[in-house]
Amino acid sequence: MLDYPSLFALAAVVREGSFERAARSLHVTPSAVSQRIRLLEERVGCALVIRAQPCEATETGRRLCQHVDRIRLLEHELRAELPALVQDEQVWVNLPVAVNADSLATWFSRAMTEFAAQAPVLLQLSVDDEGHTAQWLRSGSVLAAVTANVQPASGCSSLPLGKMRYLAAASPAFVARYFAQGVDADSLSAAPSLMFNAKDEMQQRWVSRLCGRHVELPRHALPSTQAFVAAALAGMGWALHPQTLIADHLVSGRLVELVPDAALDVPLYWQQARAASTLLEQLTQAVIHAANDELHPG
């Protein structure tokens, strides 16, 4: 039988980042938290916490924290079915979710805020490229994810959300400087582009489709959707932007498309663990509703 007070102490240390903050959240002393973690580590036979600043879970510790998340979901269901178990204090459920940065900066923010305003949850968001968020599900790090993968991870369901439309755009001055003779392999190889991180292949995909071959692009690394827009407006480089995010700038002329009618559509899917949870279902409905309003039909 697992020692749940020790498991909750482990989850609190990982969530809060230190033994002291975990102790405050659990209303116990730091020494009590430390003792619970030590006893749990002795029982499982390995370290569970990397004692750094902030504290991090080891691989085994992470698996146990995931178990705690699922226990909290089950407790929420049980409390709803057996009101006699409900106590005066508020019980928060940690809900880990992975999402790509562009969705978070546009349509997903509405879904998460509307859901979290009504549900007893503390959302734990992890941001990654849409082509890699499914890995978070496969590893068990999250219970749901916005992903570009249609194939569901093991033990998960997959629902189509629609397509996020991207437009290649830059400032008029940038276009005049680098693309006065047109947008082709030669001009693109000389014009600075914007890249989110090493996983970001969006610009490369658009260029390969346009030119019919690989073109090596000079790239700035900017891990922020909003920074992409600010950099493009300032003439720092060109990039693929979510259409909804730059629509006003296109209308005002502060940004222009590199090639008209050359949008790149990225299908998105919502994958979630097949857990019998009303909270997960409520989040799913909020995500689908927001996606239906703002994404292009799939």
C-alpha positions in Angstrom: 0.0 0.0 0.0 1.4 3.4 -1.0 1.9 6.0 1.7 -0.3 8.8 0.3 0.8 11.6 2.7 4.3 11.0 1.5 3.2 11.0 -2.1 1.4 14.3 -1.6 4.5 15.7 0.0 6.6 14.6 -3.1 4.1 16.2 -5.4 4.1 19.4 -3.4 7.9 19.6 -3.5 8.0 19.2 -7.2 5.1 21.6 -7.8 6.4 24.3 -5.4 10.1 23.8 -6.2 11.4 23.7 -2.6 10.8 21.8 0.6 10.0 25.1 2.4 7.2 26.2 0.0 5.9 22.6 -0.1 5.7 22.6 3.7 3.7 25.9 3.7 1.3 24.5 1.1 0.7 21.4 3.2 0.6 23.3 6.6 3.4 21.2 8.1 7.1 21.8 8.9 9.9 21.5 6.3 11.4 18.7 8.4 8.1 16.8 8.2 8.2 17.1 4.4 11.8 16.0 4.3 11.1 13.0 6.5 8.2 11.9 4.3 10.3 12.1 1.2 13.1 10.2 2.8 10.8 7.4 3.9 9.3 7.2 0.5 12.7 7.1 -1.2 13.8 4.3 1.2 10.7 2.3 0.3 11.0 2.6 -3.5 14.8 2.2 -3.2 15.9 5.3 -5.3 16.0 9.0 -5.2 12.8 10.8 -6.1 13.8 14.4 -5.9 16.8 16.2 -7.3 17.6 18.7 -4.5 18.4 21.8 -6.6 17.0 25.3 -7.1 14.3 24.6 -7.9 13.8 21.0 -6.9 13.0 18.6 -9.7 11.6 15.1 -9.8 13.7 12.1 -11.0 12.2 9.8 -13.5 10.7 7.6 -10.8 9.6 10.7 -8.9 7.8 12.0 -12.0 5.9 8.8 -12.4 4.7 8.9 -8.8 3.7 12.6 -9.2 1.6 11.5 -12.3 0.0 8.9 -10.1 -0.9 11.6 -7.6 -2.5 13.7 -10.4 -4.7 10.7 -11.3 -5.6 10.1 -7.7 -6.8 13.7 -7.4 -9.0 13.3 -10.4 -10.5 10.1 -9.0 -11.1 11.8 -5.6 -12.9 14.6 -7.4 -15.2 12.1 -9.1 -15.8 10.4 -5.8 -16.5 13.6 -3.9 -19.1 14.5 -6.6 -20.9 11.2 -6.2 -20.6 11.0 -2.4 -21.4 14.5 -1.0 -20.9 13.2 2.5 -17.2 13.0 1.9 -17.0 16.7 1.0 -15.2 18.8 3.6 -15.1 22.5 4.1 -11.6 23.0 2.6 -11.2 23.5 -1.1 -9.4 20.6 -2.8 -7.5 21.6 -5.9 -6.7 19.1 -8.7 -3.5 19.6 -10.7 -4.2 19.1 -14.4 -1.1 18.8 -16.6 -1.6 19.8 -20.2 0.8 20.3 -23.2 0.1 22.9 -25.8 2.0 24.6 -28.7 3.0 28.2 -28.2 0.9 29.5 -31.1 -2.3 27.9 -29.8 -1.6 29.3 -26.4 -1.1 32.8 -27.8 -4.4 32.6 -29.7 -7.4 30.4 -29.3 -6.4 28.1 -26.5 -6.0 30.9 -23.9 -9.8 31.4 -24.1 -10.5 27.7 -23.5 -8.2 27.4 -20.5 -9.4 30.6 -18.8 -13.1 29.8 -19.2 -12.5 26.3 -17.9 -10.2 27.1 -15.0 -12.5 29.9 -13.8 -15.3 27.4 -13.2 -13.4 24.2 -12.2 -11.4 23.3 -9.0 -8.2 22.8 -11.0 -4.7 24.2 -11.2 -3.6 23.9 -14.8 0.0 22.9 -15.3 0.9 23.9 -18.9 3.9 22.7 -20.7 4.7 24.4 -24.0 6.3 22.6 -26.9 6.2 22.4 -30.7 2.9 20.9 -31.9 4.8 18.1 -33.6 6.3 17.1 -30.2 3.5 17.6 -27.6 2.3 14.1 -28.2 5.5 12.9 -26.7 4.5 14.4 -23.4 1.4 12.2 -23.5 3.3 9.1 -24.4 5.7 9.7 -21.5 2.7 10.2 -19.1 3.9 13.7 -18.2 0.5 15.2 -19.1 -3.1 14.1 -19.3 -4.1 16.0 -22.4 -2.4 17.8 -25.3 -2.9 20.0 -28.4 -0.9 18.2 -31.1 -0.4 17.9 -34.8 -0.4 14.1 -34.5 -3.7 12.4 -35.5 -2.6 9.0 -34.2 -3.5 8.9 -30.5 -0.9 8.0 -27.9 -1.5 4.7 -26.1 -4.4 4.9 -23.7 -5.6 8.2 -25.3 -8.3 9.4 -27.6 -7.8 11.9 -30.5 -10.3 14.5 -31.6 -9.8 16.9 -34.7 -9.9 20.5 -33.7 -9.4 22.2 -37.1 -6.5 23.9 -38.9 -4.4 26.8 -37.8 -3.6 29.0 -40.8 -0.2 30.5 -41.0 0.9 33.4 -43.3 4.5 34.2 -44.3 4.8 38.0 -43.5 7.3 40.7 -42.9 7.4 44.5 -42.7 7.2 46.4 -46.0 10.7 47.8 -45.5 12.1 44.3 -45.0 10.3 43.0 -48.2 11.7 45.9 -50.2 15.2 45.2 -48.9 15.4 41.5 -49.4 12.7 40.6 -51.9 12.7 43.5 -54.4 13.4 40.9 -57.1 10.8 38.4 -55.9 10.6 35.6 -53.4 12.7 32.6 -54.5 15.4 30.3 -53.3 18.2 32.9 -53.7 16.4 35.7 -51.9 15.2 33.5 -49.1 18.7 32.2 -48.5 19.8 35.8 -47.9 16.9 37.1 -45.8 16.9 36.5 -42.0 14.0 34.4 -40.9 12.6 33.8 -37.4 12.7 30.4 -35.7 10.9 29.5 -32.4 13.5 26.9 -31.4 15.5 24.0 -32.9 12.3 21.9 -33.2 10.5 24.6 -35.3 10.4 23.5 -39.0 7.4 25.8 -40.0 9.5 28.2 -42.1 11.5 25.4 -43.7 8.3 23.6 -44.7 6.8 26.7 -46.3 10.0 27.4 -48.2 10.4 23.8 -49.4 6.8 23.8 -50.7 7.4 27.1 -52.4 10.7 26.4 -54.0 10.4 22.6 -54.5 13.7 21.9 -52.6 15.5 22.5 -49.4 16.9 26.0 -48.9 19.2 26.8 -46.0 17.8 29.8 -44.1 19.6 32.3 -41.9 17.6 32.3 -38.7 17.0 34.2 -35.5 15.9 32.1 -32.5 13.0 33.7 -30.7 11.0 31.3 -28.4 7.9 33.5 -28.2 4.9 33.9 -30.5 4.5 37.5 -29.5 8.2 38.2 -30.1 7.8 36.8 -33.6 5.3 39.5 -34.4 7.3 42.3 -32.7 10.4 41.2 -34.6 8.6 41.1 -37.9 7.1 44.6 -37.3 10.6 45.9 -36.5 12.0 44.5 -39.7 14.2 41.9 -38.0 13.1 39.0 -40.1 10.2 37.2 -41.9 8.3 34.3 -40.4 5.1 32.2 -40.5 2.5 33.8 -38.2 -0.9 32.6 -37.1 -3.3 34.5 -39.3 -5.5 35.7 -36.5 -2.5 37.2 -34.7 -1.4 39.4 -37.5 -4.8 40.1 -39.3 -4.9 43.8 -38.0 -1.3 44.4 -39.0 -2.0 43.1 -42.5 -5.0 45.4 -42.9 -3.0 48.4 -41.6 -0.1 47.6 -43.9 2.4 47.3 -41.1 3.0 43.7 -42.3 2.7 42.3 -45.8 2.6 38.7 -47.1 5.7 37.5 -48.8 3.6 35.5 -51.3 -0.2 36.1 -51.5 -2.4 33.1 -51.3 0.4 30.9 -50.0 -1.0 30.0 -46.6 0.2 27.0 -44.6 -2.5 25.1 -42.8 -1.6 22.9 -39.8 -4.2 20.4 -38.6 -4.5 20.3 -34.9 -5.9 17.5 -32.7 -6.8 17.2 -29.0 -5.6 14.1 -27.3 -6.5 13.1 -23.8 -6.0 10.2 -21.5 -9.0 7.8 -21.5 -9.7 8.5 -17.8 -13.3 8.6 -16.5 -13.1 12.2 -15.4 -15.7 14.9 -15.6 -12.9 17.5 -15.3 -11.1 16.2 -18.3 -14.4 16.1 -20.2 -15.2 19.7 -19.2 -11.7 20.8 -20.4 -12.3 18.9 -23.7 -15.6 20.6 -24.3 -14.0 24.1 -23.6 -11.2 23.3 -26.0 -13.5 22.1 -28.8 -15.8 25.1 -28.4 -12.9 27.6 -28.7 -11.3 25.7 -31.6 -14.6 25.6 -33.5 -14.9 29.4 -33.2 -11.3 30.3 -34.2 -9.7 27.5 -36.2 -10.4 26.8 -39.9 -12.5 23.7 -40.5 -10.4 20.5 -40.7 
